[in-house]
Structures are given as C-alpha cells and as structure tokens.
Amino acid sequence: MGKIAILVGIGIAVAFVMWWKAPDRKGRVTAQKISIQELHALAHQEGLPIQHFEDESLVFTAQEEVKK
C-alpha cells in the first residue's frame, strides 16, 4: 500500500512539473483582438426584427388661424 502511494505521488509531481514547464504557459497570455468588421460579420443580423416607419420629414401641418 505504501509503494502505491509513493508511485501516485511521484506521478502527480511529474504531471505538475510537465504542466508547469509547458511552452504555452511561458510568456504573457493575451487575447487576440477582433476587428469591427469581424464583429459585424458574426452578428447574424438577418434574424433581427425590422421596424418599418414612414418618412415624415416633408409633412406640413395646417397653419393656425391668426386672430385679429
């Protein structure tokens, strides 16, 4: 029983050292930046609801009567 515990302990220690020395852990880990164009392409805007409205920029209201 004691030999098994020693072997398990050595195995855990070796695994930890190998994980610690892995090349992907060295250096500073930074996230890659995504461009605005890529964000726009990933948005899937075809599923968004569309709200239609009329152009009322040239709608004139009746003028009020001028009281004398």
Distance bins in CASP14 RR format, pairs under 12 A and 6 or more apart:
PFRMAT RR
TARGET T0000
AUTHOR 0000-0000-0000
RMODE 2
METHOD distances of the structure
MODEL  1
1 7 0 0 0 0 0 1 0 0 0 0 0
1 8 0 0 0 0 0 1 0 0 0 0 0
2 8 0 0 0 0 1 0 0 0 0 0 0
2 9 0 0 0 0 0 1 0 0 0 0 0
3 9 0 0 0 0 0 1 0 0 0 0 0
3 10 0 0 0 0 0 1 0 0 0 0 0
4 10 0 0 0 0 0 1 0 0 0 0 0
4 11 0 0 0 0 0 1 0 0 0 0 0
5 11 0 0 0 0 0 1 0 0 0 0 0
5 12 0 0 0 0 0 1 0 0 0 0 0
6 12 0 0 0 0 0 1 0 0 0 0 0
6 13 0 0 0 0 0 1 0 0 0 0 0
7 13 0 0 0 0 0 1 0 0 0 0 0
7 14 0 0 0 0 0 1 0 0 0 0 0
8 14 0 0 0 0 0 1 0 0 0 0 0
8 15 0 0 0 0 0 1 0 0 0 0 0
9 15 0 0 0 0 1 0 0 0 0 0 0
9 16 0 0 0 0 1 0 0 0 0 0 0
9 17 0 0 0 0 0 1 0 0 0 0 0
10 16 0 0 0 0 0 1 0 0 0 0 0
10 17 0 0 0 0 0 1 0 0 0 0 0
11 17 0 0 0 0 1 0 0 0 0 0 0
11 18 0 0 0 0 1 0 0 0 0 0 0
11 19 0 0 0 0 0 1 0 0 0 0 0
12 18 0 0 0 0 0 1 0 0 0 0 0
12 19 0 0 0 0 0 1 0 0 0 0 0
13 19 0 0 0 0 0 1 0 0 0 0 0
13 20 0 0 0 0 0 1 0 0 0 0 0
14 20 0 0 0 0 0 1 0 0 0 0 0
14 21 0 0 0 0 0 1 0 0 0 0 0
15 21 0 0 0 0 0 1 0 0 0 0 0
15 22 0 0 0 0 0 1 0 0 0 0 0
16 22 0 0 0 0 0 1 0 0 0 0 0
16 25 0 0 0 0 0 1 0 0 0 0 0
17 25 0 0 0 0 0 1 0 0 0 0 0
18 25 0 0 0 0 0 1 0 0 0 0 0
19 25 1 0 0 1 0 0 0 0 0 0 0
20 26 0 0 0 0 0 1 0 0 0 0 0
32 38 0 0 0 0 0 1 0 0 0 0 0
33 39 0 0 0 0 0 1 0 0 0 0 0
34 40 0 0 0 0 0 1 0 0 0 0 0
34 41 0 0 0 0 1 0 0 0 0 0 0
34 42 0 0 0 0 1 0 0 0 0 0 0
34 43 0 0 0 0 0 1 0 0 0 0 0
35 41 0 0 0 0 1 0 0 0 0 0 0
35 42 0 0 0 0 0 1 0 0 0 0 0
36 42 0 0 0 0 0 1 0 0 0 0 0
36 43 0 0 0 0 0 1 0 0 0 0 0
37 43 0 0 0 0 0 1 0 0 0 0 0
39 45 0 0 0 0 0 1 0 0 0 0 0
END
